[in-house]
Amino acid sequence: MRPQERTGTMNEMKRGIAALLVAGVALLGPRTAPGQGKEPIIDASGLSRDEKLNLLKTRQAELELEKAKAEMERAKLELEDTRSLFEEGIETINKLRKAEQTHKEAEIRHSQAKIQLEQTRLEFLKNATLIRVLDAQIFRGDAGDVMASIELQNDSDINKARVIMTREEEGARISDEELADLLKVNNIIVTLWGSAQPSSSQEDFSRSQTRAIIGDPFQRIVAELKSGENVKLDFRLLKREVEHVAVQIEYLETSKEYDVFLKKEALEDLPTIVSAQYDQHGDLGSTIKYNLQLERLGRTDQSFSLRVLNFPEEIRFAFVDPKTEAKMTTLKFSSEETIRMMDFEVRIPEKLGRDLIDKSIAFYIVVAQQKEMEKIHDLRKKYGDQEVPAEEIAKIQGNVAELVLIPKGVGKLDLLVGNLFKEALQGEGVVLKFSALNSGTFVVNRIRPKMNLPLDWEGEIAPEEAESLEPDQKILFTADIRPPEDVVVGEYTITVETEGHSGVELIDAKEKDFTVRVVASGNITGTMALVALLVALVLGIAVASVKIARR
């Protein structure tokens, strides 16, 4: 046979083999296992329209892979024949290189078809993968924070995954272990969203702008969640008054959001009690308030009582509803009203024992059920005038707020003067006396008197300074004042003031004004002579009257 005839015959044989391979692929129906006839391995019954469409697309990708495989096999045969003919000197080197290139391109298309099939399967595997919210609860953390617990479950459908991912080369099935590993989800991002109340200046904002992340941390990441497994995530709620949240779950390049109501804690949940103020200073005779917030997460209607421990009997107090101004010691909570505001009002008397002034008085406000009130009464009775130890208070079945009150003593100075008017002769000095009284309730230190004198007048005050002055005590000061020799006759004003210190506070007494009248020396002598003359005249008249009466 001539070389040309042999080459044509071999080409026809190769084309015939390729046609048979392609025909075999086209005639492939539902894939079957060996020995099972035409009964398909994959049961597609019960699938939705989209799931069936995904299955068909997967099978189309499988057919493309089979087609690429057949082309690769055909190119391989052609390459082998061409290489044989080249070795016999029948085919040229260019023909061989072309056959090698064709075979290489067929291998590449086969690999690409393989990759495309795997990508198609994994893409449609998302439909079988589902992360859902199994439970959502609200509870109180150890530090008193309001917490939300979100439980997630990998609820992926392994049967759907089997339909999509089953590989039937030589009738092989994918195992459940392999499917479970494929349904494992990594790097799940969870975020809690809630409504944010806009301010009056934000009323024109759109609804989407009122949403805000209310969970701390802002995002929680689950590194891995296997099929059928659960995971609990705890968030601190940045907004306490929350009944429902939106749980956003991001995984596999998808994002799902679930609006859920938060379940509240069990029936025995006790209210927490928090004060906006921990310690307060109050002047004697004043009224101060501690703003209390009580919060309960329980779902039932229940009442609780308020009691105060280790508070001085000399100081009066009351629990006051800020809305109604009503005084009360019992609060009622309901499922709708879980937060109550209350004022603890303290009236400090004007007179208080020195052992309580400027001292830190630690006391406790207890909120508990009514059955605990008897235990509190027994504790008071047991310790009497003594403070109930913190260890005993910790045993009470209730919540406690520890607060501090500091009654602040008042340092006050008053000037006491017997006579604000003095008269002096020209060229003579004048002496003024006044006392400083501590009319407050706290010791005043470094009491220093001062005076404002007219121009060219001189004077000193003794003592210059008093070291300290106890409440209700006073000290006498003497001012020795010297007018100038050529002082003009008339009235002059001398202002006296006193200041002291109570801690870092400066205490000033209300100033007093003395009036000094300066008179001429001659006027005084004439006046005294006239007075003596009048006295002598009166005495003479009296003596004459007595003599006449005796006659």
ZAKOLKE-566094 format. One record per residue (C-alpha): x, y, z; residue in one letter. Coordinates in steps of 0.001 Angstrom, whole numbers, padded with zeros to 6 digits, always signed. Layout:
XYZa ...
END
This chain:
+000000+000000+000000m +001253+003375-000937r +002004+005889+001846p -000742+008250+000728q -003388+005510+000824e -002177+004333+004240r -002427+007837+005655t -005979+008339+004375g -007116+005042+005802t -005743+005832+009271m -007387+009254+009271n -010716+007703+008441e -010275+005232+011308m -009538+008045+013757k -012565+010031+012641r -014725+006956+013086g -013450+006369+016636i -014049+010026+017565a -017590+009915+016165a -018354+006845+018252l -017049+008525+021414l -019105+011662+020858v -022189+009606+020091a -021689+007704+023331g -021519+010897+025333v -024625+012324+023646a -026585+009199+024391l -025771+009328+028094l -028977+009415+030056g -029377+009319+033845p -026172+007968+035282r -026427+004391+036584t -024304+002156+038682a -022866-000979+037154p -025223-003891+037233g -028262-001712+038001q -029667-001300+034478g -031292+002079+033796k -032281+002898+037382e -030571+006184+038339p -028393+006440+041444i -029532+010019+042154i -033126+010437+043307d -034180+013924+042138a -037747+013572+043395s -038836+016162+045895g -036460+018793+044574l -037667+022317+043884s -037602+023926+040460r -034408+025850+041212d -032749+022772+042657e -033608+020736+039568k -032272+023536+037389l -029049+023497+039370n -028852+019737+038937l -029296+020047+035169l -026586+022700+035017k -024302+020392+036960t -024987+017539+034535r -024370+019882+031620q -020970+020685+033095a -020344+016935+033426e -021203+016420+029752l -018808+019199+028817e -016142+017381+030798l -016898+014102+029008e -016761+015888+025673k -013406+017443+026533a -012173+014032+027631k -013215+012443+024309a -011499+015203+022346e -008378+014704+024425m -008426+010953+023732e -008912+011598+020021r -006038+014074+019977a -003889+011537+021802k -004595+008857+019148l -003843+011254+016340e -000581+012239+018039l +000470+008580+018398e -000339+007820+014727d +001443+010919+013497t +004518+010096+015596r +004599+006551+014117s +004305+007876+010573l +006992+010465+011261f +009357+007768+012510e +008714+005826+009270e +009460+008984+007306g +005940+009319+005971i +004813+012458+007890e +006734+015695+008200t +008016+017327+011353i +005486+020138+010985n +002634+017628+010995k +003997+016055+014183l +004325+019404+015937r +000778+020335+014939k -000513+017049+016379a +001400+017675+019628e -000078+021175+019889q -003592+019865+019234t -003155+017253+021963h -001835+019852+024424k -004790+022165+023770e -007184+019232+024267a -005574+018474+027651e -005964+022113+028684i -009653+022134+027675r -010153+018923+029636h -008604+020494+032757s -010716+023630+032324q -013878+021521+032014a -012897+019721+035220k -012447+023015+037048i -015726+024345+035689q -017575+021274+036914l -016145+021649+040423e -016945+025359+040451q -020520+024628+039356t -020946+022033+042080r -019518+024276+044786l -021578+027253+043636e -024792+025239+043793f -023672+023817+047147l -024597+027197+048655k -028272+026255+048228n -027712+023295+050509a -025798+025362+053095t -027819+027208+055756l -026818+028965+058997i -029917+029776+061041r -030691+031386+064392v -031683+028625+066781l -032262+030742+069917d -031951+034339+071152a -032086+035378+074812q -031527+038492+076864i -029850+038154+080245f -027756+040067+082751r -023999+039584+082885g -021796+039287+085953d -020914+042996+085796a -024587+044002+085600g -024523+044601+081839d -027518+043592+079747v -026386+040806+077433m -027837+039058+074380a -027065+035398+073685s -027460+034310+070053i -027313+030576+069249e -026550+029600+065643l -026858+026202+063980q -025354+024867+060773n -028590+023404+059395d -027246+022474+055966s -029196+019855+053962d -026925+016887+053375i -029418+015270+050969n -029391+018294+048661k -025632+018307+048833a -025562+014627+047852r -027673+015316+044757v -025298+018090+043659i -021954+016620+044663m -022356+012888+043853t -019590+011725+041515r -020445+008617+039557e -017240+007769+037799e -017337+004019+037861e -020533+004243+039936g -018830+005740+043043a -020868+007704+045615r -019487+010581+047737i -019451+009604+051418s -021416+011366+054161d -018123+012321+055804e -016999+014058+052639e -020347+015824+052322l -020237+016972+055949a -016765+018352+055387d -017985+020267+052323l -020900+021717+054334l -018541+023043+057005k -018658+026863+057021v -015699+029043+057960n -015426+032695+058987n -019063+033401+059803i -019520+037104+060657i -022382+037910+063057v -023646+041443+063772t -026521+042687+065962l -028576+045572+064583w -031247+047586+066359g -033200+050785+065999s -031577+054038+067100a -033987+056760+068195q -033200+059951+066255p -033013+063300+068014s -035383+066142+067180s -032831+067526+064728s -032771+064176+062944q -036478+063717+062387e -036052+064163+058641d -033566+061315+058434f -034657+058237+056508s -035553+055042+058281r -032379+053316+057168s -030344+055953+058953q -031956+055120+062292t -030454+051621+062327r -027351+051087+064387a -025146+048273+065625i -026189+047656+069239i -023978+044696+070084g -020534+044879+071648d -018309+043699+070088p -019671+045106+066843f -018933+041839+065043q -018288+038297+066221r -016502+035857+063912i -017068+032105+064104v -013909+030515+062737a -015599+027194+061900e -019058+025626+062225l -019504+022034+061128k -022712+020639+059721s -025243+019964+062486g -023230+021807+065161e -024357+024808+067260n -022479+027809+068638v -023503+030463+071206k -022351+034058+070904l -022743+036641+073680d -023025+040370+072994f -023199+043259+075444r -026155+045396+074433l -025174+049030+073975l -028876+049927+074097k -030515+048468+077200r -034182+048983+076289e -034265+046289+073607v -036916+043660+072923e -035905+042484+069475h -032795+042660+067310v -031818+041949+063720a -029159+039231+063531v -027047+039644+060409q -025083+036535+059339i -022477+036738+056587e -020913+033588+055098y -019957+032153+051705l -020235+035621+050127e -023890+035812+051155t -025656+037853+053833s -028823+036868+055674k -030731+038827+058298e -033175+037498+060889y -035449+039712+063017d -035827+037947+066360v -037428+038745+069713f -035146+038231+072667l -036402+035763+075238k -036167+037046+078783k -034726+035259+081775e -036475+032996+084196a -039180+033947+086717l -036833+034309+089669e -034904+037130+088026d -034408+039997+090477l -034201+043675+089558p -030814+045309+089429t -030398+048635+091168i -027970+051279+089941v -027447+054828+091166s -026294+057672+088948a -024398+058998+091986q -022134+056932+094206y -021136+059437+096889d -022645+062837+097580q -021781+065766+099830h -024653+067566+101510g -024645+070688+103661d -026457+070627+106961l -030075+071643+106473g -030073+070634+102789s -031838+067905+100772t -030011+065725+098257i -031180+062984+095904k -029725+059750+094563y -031244+058886+091167n -031888+055151+091133l -032644+052936+088136q -034130+049510+088743l -034328+047018+085895e -035804+043539+085721r -035715+041103+082803l -038335+038647+084061g -041520+038094+082047r -044060+037968+084895t -045766+040651+086971d -044095+040837+090357q -043550+043296+093218s -040349+043980+095113f -039539+045930+098264s -036845+048510+098996l -034936+048721+102272r -031983+050735+103597v -029267+049309+105856l -026566+051048+107910n -028118+054491+107528f -027995+056922+110530p -031299+057300+112355e -030645+061036+112780e -031022+061598+109018i -034429+061192+107404r -034912+059608+103984f -037645+058511+101575a -038070+056690+098261f -039892+059066+095905v -041387+058340+092481d -040048+061178+090274p -043204+061155+088133k -045889+061208+090816t -043837+062521+093780e -045378+059673+095782a -043374+058059+098559k -043174+054283+098366m -041163+051288+099459t -042663+048708+097049t -042315+048568+093272l -044228+046508+090741k -042733+045266+087491f -044564+043820+084491s -043499+042283+081179s -044154+045648+079508e -042535+047814+082203e -039136+046410+083072t -037361+049651+084065i -038388+051869+086981r -036829+055148+088059m -036762+056129+091726m -035270+058960+093807d -033689+058236+097163f -034259+061551+098926e -032121+062433+101974v -032880+065362+104297r -029855+066363+106375i -030867+068210+109565p -029387+071572+110476e -028003+070150+113702k -026084+066907+113528l -023689+065104+115818g -020026+065935+115367r -019295+062235+114830d -021280+062324+111578l -020152+065654+110135i -017589+065409+107323d -017521+061642+107692k -018145+059134+104906s -021302+057217+105781i -021514+054011+103717a -024986+052501+103456f -026843+049962+101334y -030129+050023+099424i -031560+046530+099008v -034239+045439+096534v -035679+042001+097185a -038866+039990+097288q -041216+040434+100205q -040163+037141+101781k -036656+038555+102311e -037934+041492+104366m -038209+039311+107460e -034524+038361+107152k -033583+042040+106883i -035660+042808+109986h -033856+040033+111869d -030482+041454+110828l -031407+044895+112153r -032585+043388+115379k -029462+041259+115718k -026946+044095+115268y -028958+046899+116864g -027020+050184+116744d -024052+048514+115072q -023556+048313+111317e -024666+045138+109581v -021508+043504+108129p -021163+043360+104360a -020875+039570+104580e -024354+039343+106105e -025804+041718+103508i -024324+039566+100710a -026414+036619+101948k -029682+038459+101265i -031491+037098+098199q -031662+040414+096394g -029611+043040+094656n -027746+045780+096505v -026473+049274+095708a -023709+050579+097972e -023758+054359+098361l -021939+056985+100420v -023236+060138+102100l -020935+062841+103476i -022736+065473+105619p -020690+068570+105129k -020025+070838+108097g -020489+074586+107608v -017797+076986+108701g -019397+080388+109417k -018079+083525+111098l -020114+086392+112597d -018837+089690+113989l -020315+090761+117334l -020055+094447+118273v -021503+096090+121407g -021309+099698+120176n -020736+100933+116649l -020328+104618+117685f -017273+106175+119297k -016279+109810+120084e -012695+111020+120287a -010868+114312+120892l -008571+115726+118312q -005097+114249+118730g -006294+111351+120859e -006677+107709+119908g -009721+105463+120038v -010150+101830+121037v -012669+099529+119256l -013609+096088+120527k -015385+093326+118580f -015675+089552+118715s -015603+086828+116020a -018112+083981+116596l -017987+080603+114843n -021704+080143+114257s -021190+077183+111930g -020706+073484+112583t -017098+073104+111526f -013801+074325+112975v -012545+077540+111380v -008777+077962+111249n -006478+080944+110842r -008984+083668+111730i -007473+087007+110739r -009222+090369+111361p -008730+093358+109055k -009880+096977+109039m -010093+099764+106486n -008965+103098+107994l -009426+106628+106715p -006492+108270+104968l -003436+108844+107199d -005049+106997+110141w -003050+104239+111788e -003954+101268+113954g -003340+097666+114991e -005571+094752+115990i -004672+092363+118753a -004391+089476+118399p -003351+089571+114743e -004564+086005+114112e -006387+083249+115984a -005184+079733+115247e -008614+078028+115337s -012153+078531+116511l -014455+075690+117467e -018188+075854+116695p -020090+078199+119076d -016821+079687+120349q -015793+083331+119997k -012655+085413+120370i -012291+089081+121328l -010267+091440+119141f -009139+094926+120205t -008320+097604+117652a -006087+100510+118765d -006679+103365+116284i -004693+106637+116079r -006001+109559+114005p -003426+112072+112665p -002628+115135+114834e -004254+117515+112379d -007373+115462+111885v -010390+117522+110911v -013379+117545+113225v -016137+115301+111890g -017404+111734+111569e -015271+108966+110099y -016153+105368+109103t -013909+102454+109971i -014805+099078+108365t -013886+095867+110211v -013976+092396+108616e -012739+088931+109491t -011798+085899+107385e -010856+082326+108188g -010336+078951+106523h -012374+075756+106620s -010270+073214+104750g -009626+074853+101385v -012682+077039+101673e -012335+080706+102605l -014863+081878+105246i -015728+085571+105398d -017693+087307+108136a -020088+090092+107253k -018201+093338+107690e -019138+095929+110289k -018882+099731+110021d -017786+101767+113076f -018516+105517+113223t -015911+107656+115008v -016796+111289+115750r -013781+113573+116251v -014486+116743+118282v -012283+119762+119132a -010527+119876+122516s -011868+123483+123433g -015393+122541+122948n -014988+119752+125379i -013588+122120+128148t -016373+124676+127712g -018964+122038+127749t -017550+120564+130949m -017487+124015+132642a -021061+124670+131630l -022101+121320+132983v -020294+122030+136299a -022022+125441+136529l -025410+123903+135969l -024722+121237+138559v -023656+123898+141104a -026771+125990+140375l -029038+122995+140851v -027323+122098+144109l -027641+125730+145349g -031354+125794+144577i -031784+122505+146370a -029967+123719+149489v -031967+126983+149571a -035199+125091+149256s -034321+122890+152226v -033507+125929+154437k -036745+127694+153549i -038678+124562+154340a -037158+124323+157837r -038167+127891+158709r 
END
